[in-house]
Amino acid sequence: MTSNRQLFDIPLEVASGSRFQPTGFPDLGTATFKRPVRHGGQTTWTNAILVESAQSIANHLEGAGWDFGAEQPVPVLDGLPYVRVLSADGAYITSSRTEAHRLASAFIKDATLGGEDMKAVICKRLGLREDVPHAPRQIARAVMGLDPMCLLHGVFFAESAKIWPGQPKIARAVTGFIEATEVERADSGGVKRDAVRHSIGEGAGGSSEGYGTIPFHRTEWTAAEITAFFTIDLGQIASYGLGDAGSALLRAIAQWEIRSFLDGGLRLRTACDLSAISDVVTDRAGVALPNAETLSSEISRLIPLCADMLDGGVTDVVWNGGAKKTKTKAEES
């Protein structure tokens, strides 16, 4: 652990067999690159691939704290505020914990709180005003009271500057990704068989409609090393000005998310099932990552100490469908 960051390099292995399927990107497929390997004064380059991106890992870390079946946070995070989005009849729709843009989600900014537009509510909470510099610690404290997870995973209030002056942005304080090195392709394939329609005649539904026997190919990979990398930016967390208890709470949550992600099994997709090689995880300075039970107890201890910064629970807002915007003459000119 450096003075302002805690860095983890965690060796992983394929849970069964040796092949795995990395993440894919539109118009790109697998993200391949050359990774430098330094031996003394010499540098060689080895083939590498991105197994899981930072944005995907963020989703996994946030998912560790959410019970998707019950549509609510897991018990260890009870007492931390967040915004819950309901329909006009009170049915659950989504939340700041599950939306890609968190507090800046369209479902939140286009909702109302007690009849007041949420864009205006957030603007006032964050203290955003024209011709006035941002007060970063005021913004951080306001976000802490709405959903502290946004201080870990980032939020960008990107609505028009006329609505959110200055459009403040909070970067991720905890990041992660997974890389594999010394990789080789493992090409295989298969066939989708149609036991009913044996041939495709003119005018009959074909493969685009789901009929017919269709061969396909598949590319998986093998690797000499697979590593999960995590960074907790302690300097950024300290910069929020939340005091010792507030900073300690965010650090403990970040560590708990990483530990829960590792312990829960890294089945990232159908053909990508990984696991940590060792249960003992240490950062680059040799400091051990505590187990989930220890971190859960620490979070429970710290939440009451931060009560003055937490709004005390769930903020229920009502979303009425998000009507399509129409430009005013001023906006068109």
Backbone hydrogen bonds in HBPLUS format (Angstrom, degrees):
<---DONOR---> <-ACCEPTOR-->    atom                        ^
c    i                          cat <-CA-CA->   ^        H-A-AA   ^      H-
h    n   atom  resd res      DA  || num        DHA   H-A  angle D-A-AA Bond
n    s   type  num  typ     dist DA aas  dist angle  dist       angle   num
A0002-THR N   A0005-ARG O   2.86 MM   3  5.22 130.7  2.11 158.0 169.5     1
A0234-LEU N   A0004-ASN O   2.86 MM 230  4.83 112.5  2.32 117.9 131.0     2
A0235-GLY N   A0004-ASN O   2.93 MM 231  4.50 152.5  2.01 132.7 124.8     3
A0006-GLN N   A0232-ILE O   2.92 MM 226  5.08 154.9  1.98 142.1 150.4     4
A0232-ILE N   A0006-GLN O   2.92 MM 226  5.08 158.6  1.96 144.7 151.9     5
A0284-ARG N   A0007-LEU O   2.94 MM 277  5.86 146.2  2.05 156.0 162.6     6
A0008-PHE N   A0230-PHE O   2.88 MM 222  5.04 162.1  1.91 152.6 153.8     7
A0230-PHE N   A0008-PHE O   3.01 MM 222  5.04 158.5  2.06 137.9 143.1     8
A0010-ILE N   A0228-ALA O   2.79 MM 218  5.02 177.2  1.79 156.7 156.5     9
A0228-ALA N   A0010-ILE O   2.87 MM 218  5.02 169.6  1.88 145.6 146.4    10
A0277-ILE N   A0011-PRO O   3.10 MM 266  5.93 171.2  2.11 141.4 142.1    11
A0012-LEU N   A0226-ILE O   2.75 MM 214  5.23 165.2  1.77 156.8 152.6    12
A0013-GLU N   A0275-SER O   2.90 MM 262  5.61 148.9  2.00 156.1 166.3    13
A0275-SER N   A0013-GLU O   2.99 MM 262  5.61 141.8  2.14 153.4 164.2    14
A0015-ALA N   A0273-ASP O   2.78 MM 258  5.60 172.6  1.79 148.3 149.5    15
A0020-PHE N   A0221-TRP O   2.97 MM 201  5.49 141.0  2.13 143.5 155.6    16
A0221-TRP N   A0020-PHE O   2.94 MM 201  5.49 153.2  2.01 148.9 157.7    17
A0021-GLN N   A0271-ALA O   2.77 MM 250  5.29 132.7  1.99 128.7 139.2    18
A0023-THR N   A0051-VAL O   3.02 MM  28  5.49 148.2  2.12 122.6 132.6    19
A0025-PHE N   A0029-GLY O   2.92 MM   4  4.82 146.8  2.03 114.9 124.0    20
A0028-LEU N   A0025-PHE O   3.07 MM   3  5.24 155.7  2.13 130.9 129.3    21
A0029-GLY N   A0025-PHE O   2.73 MM   4  4.82 174.0  1.74 149.3 147.4    22
A0050-LEU N   A0031-ALA O   2.98 MM  19  5.54 153.0  2.05 156.0 164.0    23
A0033-PHE N   A0048-ALA O   2.90 MM  15  5.33 159.5  1.94 146.6 146.5    24
A0048-ALA N   A0033-PHE O   2.82 MM  15  5.33 147.0  1.92 173.5 169.1    25
A0035-ARG N   A0046-THR O   2.81 MM  11  5.29 167.7  1.83 157.7 159.1    26
A0046-THR N   A0035-ARG O   2.96 MM  11  5.29 161.5  1.99 144.0 149.1    27
A0037-VAL N   A0044-THR O   2.69 MM   7  5.17 160.8  1.73 158.3 157.9    28
A0044-THR N   A0037-VAL O   2.83 MM   7  5.17 168.3  1.84 153.9 154.9    29
A0039-HIS N   A0042-GLN O   2.78 MM   3  5.18 160.4  1.82 150.0 156.8    30
A0042-GLN N   A0039-HIS O   2.96 MM   3  5.18 164.1  1.99 129.7 129.5    31
A0182-GLU N   A0047-ASN O   2.83 MM 135  5.23 125.2  2.13 159.3 174.3    32
A0183-VAL N   A0047-ASN O   3.42 MM 136  5.82 155.0  2.49 120.4 127.5    33
A0049-ILE N   A0180-ALA O   2.97 MM 131  5.44 152.1  2.05 148.8 156.6    34
A0180-ALA N   A0049-ILE O   3.02 MM 131  5.44 158.0  2.07 155.1 159.1    35
A0051-VAL N   A0178-ILE O   2.79 MM 127  5.21 143.0  1.92 137.9 146.7    36
A0052-GLU N   A0178-ILE O   3.21 MM 126  4.94 159.2  2.26 130.9 130.6    37
A0178-ILE N   A0052-GLU O   3.03 MM 126  4.94 164.1  2.06 139.2 141.2    38
A0057-ILE N   A0053-SER O   2.95 MM   4  6.21 162.0  1.98 153.2 158.3    39
A0058-ALA N   A0054-ALA O   2.96 MM   4  6.15 155.2  2.03 146.0 152.7    40
A0059-ASN N   A0055-GLN O   3.25 MM   4  6.51 148.8  2.35 135.1 142.2    41
A0059-ASN N   A0056-SER O   3.07 MM   3  5.10 117.1  2.48  94.5 109.5    42
A0060-HIS N   A0056-SER O   3.05 MM   4  6.45 151.9  2.13 147.1 155.0    43
A0061-LEU N   A0057-ILE O   2.85 MM   4  6.14 160.9  1.89 158.1 162.9    44
A0062-GLU N   A0058-ALA O   2.96 MM   4  6.13 167.3  1.98 151.6 155.1    45
A0063-GLY N   A0059-ASN O   2.84 MM   4  5.91 148.5  1.94 140.0 149.9    46
A0064-ALA N   A0060-HIS O   3.10 MM   4  6.37 131.5  2.35 140.3 151.1    47
A0064-ALA N   A0061-LEU O   3.20 MM   3  5.32 137.3  2.39  97.4 108.5    48
A0065-GLY N   A0062-GLU O   3.05 MM   3  5.61 148.7  2.16 111.8 120.2    49
A0066-TRP N   A0063-GLY O   3.15 MM   3  5.16 169.5  2.17 110.1 111.6    50
A0074-VAL N   A0065-GLY O   3.10 MM   9  5.43 158.3  2.15 120.3 122.9    51
A0067-ASP N   A0072-GLN O   2.79 MM   5  5.45 161.8  1.83 157.8 162.4    52
A0071-GLU N   A0067-ASP O   2.79 MM   4  5.69 120.3  2.15 142.1 159.7    53
A0072-GLN N   A0067-ASP O   3.27 MM   5  5.45 155.2  2.34 138.7 144.9    54
A0077-LEU N   A0074-VAL O   3.02 MM   3  5.85 154.2  2.09 128.1 134.4    55
A0078-ASP N   A0075-PRO O   3.00 MM   3  5.17 167.2  2.01 113.9 116.2    56
A0080-LEU N   A0077-LEU O   3.19 MM   3  5.90 155.6  2.25 140.3 140.9    57
A0315-THR N   A0082-TYR O   2.92 MM 233  6.22 163.8  1.95 157.8 162.3    58
A0096-SER N   A0083-VAL O   2.89 MM  13  5.29 153.5  1.96 151.5 157.5    59
A0084-ARG N   A0315-THR O   2.88 MM 231  5.97 156.6  1.93 140.4 148.2    60
A0317-VAL N   A0084-ARG O   2.95 MM 233  6.28 164.7  1.97 166.2 170.1    61
A0085-VAL N   A0094-THR O   2.84 MM   9  5.21 167.6  1.85 148.3 148.5    62
A0093-ILE N   A0085-VAL O   2.86 MM   8  5.52 155.5  1.92 164.7 156.4    63
A0086-LEU N   A0317-VAL O   2.87 MM 231  6.08 165.7  1.89 160.7 165.3    64
A0319-TRP N   A0086-LEU O   2.90 MM 233  6.14 164.6  1.92 170.3 175.4    65
A0087-SER N   A0091-ALA O   2.82 MM   4  5.23 150.8  1.90 143.7 153.7    66
A0090-GLY N   A0087-SER O   2.91 MM   3  5.17 162.9  1.94 115.9 118.4    67
A0098-THR N   A0095-SER O   3.21 MM   3  5.49 150.4  2.31 105.0 112.8    68
A0099-GLU N   A0095-SER O   3.09 MM   4  6.15 136.0  2.29 152.3 163.2    69
A0102-ARG N   A0099-GLU O   3.07 MM   3  4.87 158.2  2.12 100.9 107.2    70
A0104-ALA N   A0101-HIS O   2.87 MM   3  5.18 144.5  2.00 144.7 136.6    71
A0105-SER N   A0102-ARG O   3.01 MM   3  5.38 157.9  2.06 121.4 121.6    72
A0108-ILE N   A0105-SER O   2.99 MM   3  5.27 142.5  2.14 104.3 115.3    73
A0109-LYS N   A0105-SER O   2.89 MM   4  6.18 173.3  1.90 168.1 167.4    74
A0110-ASP N   A0106-ALA O   3.00 MM   4  5.66 146.3  2.12 136.4 143.6    75
A0111-ALA N   A0108-ILE O   3.06 MM   3  5.11 162.7  2.09 109.9 112.7    76
A0118-MET N   A0111-ALA O   2.95 MM   7  5.64 161.6  1.99 155.0 148.9    77
A0112-THR N   A0318-VAL O   2.90 MM 206  5.29 146.1  2.01 134.1 144.0    78
A0318-VAL N   A0112-THR O   2.93 MM 206  5.29 161.7  1.96 148.9 153.7    79
A0113-LEU N   A0116-GLU O   2.75 MM   3  5.12 157.4  1.80 146.1 150.6    80
A0116-GLU N   A0113-LEU O   3.01 MM   3  5.12 164.9  2.03 111.8 113.9    81
A0120-ALA N   A0117-ASP O   3.11 MM   3  5.51 121.3  2.47 105.2 117.8    82
A0121-VAL N   A0117-ASP O   3.08 MM   4  6.44 152.6  2.16 144.5 153.1    83
A0122-ILE N   A0118-MET O   2.89 MM   4  5.99 172.8  1.89 153.2 153.8    84
A0123-CYS N   A0119-LYS O   3.00 MM   4  6.11 158.8  2.04 142.9 149.6    85
A0124-LYS N   A0120-ALA O   2.99 MM   4  6.15 159.9  2.03 147.5 151.9    86
A0125-ARG N   A0121-VAL O   2.89 MM   4  6.13 162.4  1.92 151.9 157.5    87
A0126-LEU N   A0122-ILE O   2.91 MM   4  6.02 158.8  1.95 154.2 158.7    88
A0128-LEU N   A0123-CYS O   3.05 MM   5  5.35 164.8  2.07 156.5 157.9    89
A0127-GLY N   A0124-LYS O   3.11 MM   3  4.97 144.4  2.24  95.9 106.7    90
A0138-GLN N   A0135-ALA O   2.91 MM   3  5.31 121.8  2.25 111.3 126.8    91
A0139-ILE N   A0135-ALA O   2.96 MM   4  6.27 157.0  2.02 157.4 164.9    92
A0140-ALA N   A0136-PRO O   2.86 MM   4  6.10 161.7  1.89 149.6 154.7    93
A0141-ARG N   A0137-ARG O   2.92 MM   4  6.03 159.7  1.96 143.4 148.8    94
A0142-ALA N   A0138-GLN O   2.95 MM   4  6.12 153.8  2.01 144.0 151.3    95
A0143-VAL N   A0139-ILE O   2.89 MM   4  6.15 159.2  1.93 153.5 159.1    96
A0144-MET N   A0140-ALA O   2.84 MM   4  6.04 151.6  1.92 145.5 154.1    97
A0145-GLY N   A0141-ARG O   3.13 MM   4  6.41 141.9  2.29 138.7 147.4    98
A0145-GLY N   A0142-ALA O   3.16 MM   3  5.19 124.9  2.48  93.6 107.0    99
A0146-LEU N   A0142-ALA O   3.20 MM   4  6.53 127.9  2.49 136.2 149.7   100
A0146-LEU N   A0143-VAL O   3.04 MM   3  5.04 135.9  2.24  97.6 110.2   101
A0147-ASP N   A0143-VAL O   2.76 MM   4  5.78 172.0  1.76 166.5 167.7   102
A0150-CYS N   A0147-ASP O   3.04 MM   3  5.94 162.5  2.07 127.3 131.2   103
A0151-LEU N   A0148-PRO O   2.97 MM   3  5.39 147.2  2.08 109.0 118.4   104
A0152-LEU N   A0149-MET O   3.06 MM   3  5.17 144.2  2.19  99.1 109.7   105
A0153-HIS N   A0149-MET O   2.92 MM   4  6.18 161.3  1.95 154.6 159.9   106
A0154-GLY N   A0150-CYS O   2.83 MM   4  4.91 130.2  2.08 125.1 130.8   107
A0173-ALA N   A0152-LEU O   2.76 MM  21  4.75 156.8  1.81 125.5 133.7   108
A0174-VAL N   A0152-LEU O   3.18 MM  22  5.73 145.1  2.31 158.4 149.1   109
A0155-VAL N   A0170-ILE O   2.95 MM  15  5.24 145.5  2.07 133.8 143.0   110
A0170-ILE N   A0155-VAL O   2.78 MM  15  5.24 170.2  1.79 161.1 164.6   111
A0158-ALA N   A0156-PHE O   2.98 MM   2  5.48 125.3  2.29 107.5  91.6   112
A0157-PHE N   A0168-PRO O   2.99 MM  11  5.64 165.1  2.01 174.8 171.8   113
A0163-ILE N   A0160-SER O   2.78 MM   3  5.36 147.8  1.88 114.9 124.7   114
A0164-TRP N   A0160-SER O   2.91 MM   4  6.23 165.7  1.93 158.1 161.6   115
A0167-GLN N   A0164-TRP O   2.89 MM   3  5.39 160.2  1.93 138.8 144.5   116
A0233-ASP N   A0173-ALA O   2.72 MM  60  5.04 174.6  1.73 162.5 164.3   117
A0175-THR N   A0231-THR O   2.97 MM  56  5.33 157.0  2.02 148.7 156.0   118
A0231-THR N   A0175-THR O   2.89 MM  56  5.33 156.7  1.94 149.2 152.8   119
A0177-PHE N   A0229-PHE O   3.01 MM  52  5.50 144.3  2.15 145.9 155.7   120
A0229-PHE N   A0177-PHE O   2.84 MM  52  5.50 173.1  1.85 173.4 175.7   121
A0179-GLU N   A0227-THR O   2.99 MM  48  5.53 156.8  2.05 159.5 160.8   122
A0227-THR N   A0179-GLU O   2.85 MM  48  5.53 166.6  1.87 165.9 170.5   123
A0181-THR N   A0225-GLU O   2.89 MM  44  5.38 154.3  1.95 147.0 155.4   124
A0224-ALA N   A0181-THR O   3.17 MM  43  6.19 137.0  2.36 151.3 163.1   125
A0225-GLU N   A0181-THR O   3.44 MM  44  5.38 163.7  2.47 140.8 140.0   126
A0184-GLU N   A0222-THR O   3.00 MM  38  5.37 151.5  2.08 141.3 145.3   127
A0222-THR N   A0184-GLU O   2.91 MM  38  5.37 155.0  1.97 154.4 161.8   128
A0186-ALA N   A0220-GLU O   2.70 MM  34  4.90 150.8  1.78 142.5 134.7   129
A0220-GLU N   A0186-ALA O   2.92 MM  34  4.90 173.4  1.93 136.7 137.4   130
A0188-SER N   A0218-ARG O   2.77 MM  30  5.14 166.9  1.78 160.8 163.2   131
A0218-ARG N   A0188-SER O   2.70 MM  30  5.14 159.0  1.75 140.6 134.9   132
A0190-GLY N   A0216-PHE O   2.94 MM  26  5.47 157.6  1.99 147.5 148.8   133
A0216-PHE N   A0190-GLY O   2.87 MM  26  5.47 161.4  1.90 147.1 145.6   134
A0192-LYS N   A0214-ILE O   2.72 MM  22  5.01 173.4  1.72 145.7 145.3   135
A0214-ILE N   A0192-LYS O   2.71 MM  22  5.01 150.4  1.80 146.0 151.7   136
A0204-ALA N   A0201-GLY O   3.04 MM   3  5.40 162.3  2.08 129.4 132.0   137
A0209-GLU N   A0206-GLY O   3.03 MM   3  5.51 142.1  2.18 109.4 120.0   138
A0211-TYR N   A0206-GLY O   2.96 MM   5  4.97 160.2  2.00 136.2 129.6   139
A0210-GLY N   A0207-SER O   2.93 MM   3  4.80 152.0  2.01  98.6 107.8   140
A0237-ILE N   A0233-ASP O   3.16 MM   4  6.49 163.4  2.19 149.3 153.7   141
A0238-ALA N   A0234-LEU O   2.92 MM   4  6.11 158.9  1.97 146.3 152.0   142
A0239-SER N   A0235-GLY O   2.97 MM   4  6.15 142.7  2.12 140.4 150.8   143
A0239-SER N   A0236-GLN O   3.07 MM   3  5.01 120.2  2.44  92.5 107.9   144
A0240-TYR N   A0237-ILE O   3.25 MM   3  5.61 156.3  2.31 106.9 113.6   145
A0241-GLY N   A0238-ALA O   3.16 MM   3  5.96 166.0  2.18 121.1 125.0   146
A0247-SER N   A0243-GLY O   3.02 MM   4  6.14 168.3  2.03 155.7 159.0   147
A0248-ALA N   A0244-ASP O   2.93 MM   4  5.98 158.9  1.97 144.7 151.5   148
A0249-LEU N   A0245-ALA O   2.89 MM   4  6.04 149.7  1.98 145.8 153.8   149
A0250-LEU N   A0246-GLY O   3.16 MM   4  6.45 163.2  2.19 149.4 152.3   150
A0251-ARG N   A0247-SER O   2.99 MM   4  6.23 160.2  2.03 151.2 157.0   151
A0252-ALA N   A0248-ALA O   2.92 MM   4  6.06 159.9  1.96 146.9 152.5   152
A0253-ILE N   A0249-LEU O   2.97 MM   4  6.20 156.9  2.02 150.8 157.0   153
A0254-ALA N   A0250-LEU O   2.99 MM   4  6.17 162.0  2.03 148.6 153.4   154
A0255-GLN N   A0251-ARG O   2.97 MM   4  6.23 162.9  2.00 152.5 156.9   155
A0256-TRP N   A0252-ALA O   2.82 MM   4  5.97 153.6  1.89 144.5 152.8   156
A0257-GLU N   A0253-ILE O   2.87 MM   4  6.10 154.5  1.93 151.4 157.3   157
A0258-ILE N   A0254-ALA O   3.16 MM   4  6.44 161.6  2.19 147.6 151.8   158
A0259-ARG N   A0255-GLN O   2.92 MM   4  6.13 168.6  1.94 153.6 157.0   159
A0260-SER N   A0256-TRP O   2.82 MM   4  5.89 161.1  1.85 149.2 154.9   160
A0261-PHE N   A0257-GLU O   2.89 MM   4  5.99 155.0  1.95 146.3 153.2   161
A0262-LEU N   A0258-ILE O   3.01 MM   4  6.26 159.0  2.06 150.2 155.3   162
A0263-ASP N   A0259-ARG O   2.85 MM   4  6.02 163.3  1.88 152.1 157.3   163
A0264-GLY N   A0260-SER O   2.87 MM   4  5.75 145.4  1.99 142.0 150.3   164
A0266-LEU N   A0274-LEU O   3.31 MM   8  4.96 143.2  2.46 148.7 145.8   165
A0274-LEU N   A0266-LEU O   2.94 MM   8  4.96 176.2  1.94 125.9 126.8   166
A0268-LEU N   A0272-CYS O   2.80 MM   4  5.50 126.9  2.09 165.8 177.4   167
A0272-CYS N   A0269-ARG O   3.09 MM   3  5.10 161.8  2.12 119.8 116.0   168
A0289-LEU N   A0281-VAL O   2.69 MM   8  5.52 166.8  1.71 161.2 159.4   169
A0283-ASP N   A0287-VAL O   2.86 MM   4  5.40 155.6  1.92 141.8 146.6   170
A0286-GLY N   A0283-ASP O   2.89 MM   3  5.27 163.4  1.92 116.7 121.4   171
A0295-LEU N   A0291-ASN O   3.11 MM   4  6.39 164.3  2.13 155.6 160.2   172
A0296-SER N   A0292-ALA O   2.82 MM   4  5.94 152.4  1.90 146.7 154.7   173
A0297-SER N   A0293-GLU O   3.05 MM   4  6.27 157.5  2.10 147.8 152.9   174
A0298-GLU N   A0294-THR O   3.06 MM   4  6.33 150.0  2.16 142.7 151.1   175
A0299-ILE N   A0295-LEU O   2.93 MM   4  6.20 157.1  1.99 150.3 155.8   176
A0300-SER N   A0296-SER O   2.99 MM   4  6.24 163.4  2.02 149.6 154.0   177
A0301-ARG N   A0297-SER O   2.97 MM   4  6.15 144.8  2.10 140.7 150.4   178
A0302-LEU N   A0298-GLU O   3.01 MM   4  6.20 150.4  2.09 146.3 153.7   179
A0303-ILE N   A0299-ILE O   3.03 MM   4  6.13 153.5  2.10 157.5 162.3   180
A0305-LEU N   A0302-LEU O   2.95 MM   3  5.14 123.0  2.29 103.5 119.2   181
A0306-CYS N   A0303-ILE O   3.01 MM   3  5.27 152.2  2.09 108.6 117.4   182
A0307-ALA N   A0304-PRO O   3.30 MM   3  5.12 162.6  2.33 107.1 106.6   183
A0309-MET N   A0306-CYS O   2.88 MM   3  5.53 154.2  1.94 121.1 129.1   184
A0310-LEU N   A0307-ALA O   3.26 MM   3  5.09 144.7  2.39  95.8 105.8   185
A0331-GLU N   A0328-THR O   3.09 MM   3  5.20 119.4  2.47  97.1 111.4   186
A0332-GLU N   A0328-THR O   3.02 MM   4  6.32 144.8  2.15 147.6 158.0   187
A0333-SER N   A0329-LYS O   3.08 MM   4  6.22 140.8  2.24 144.4 153.1   188
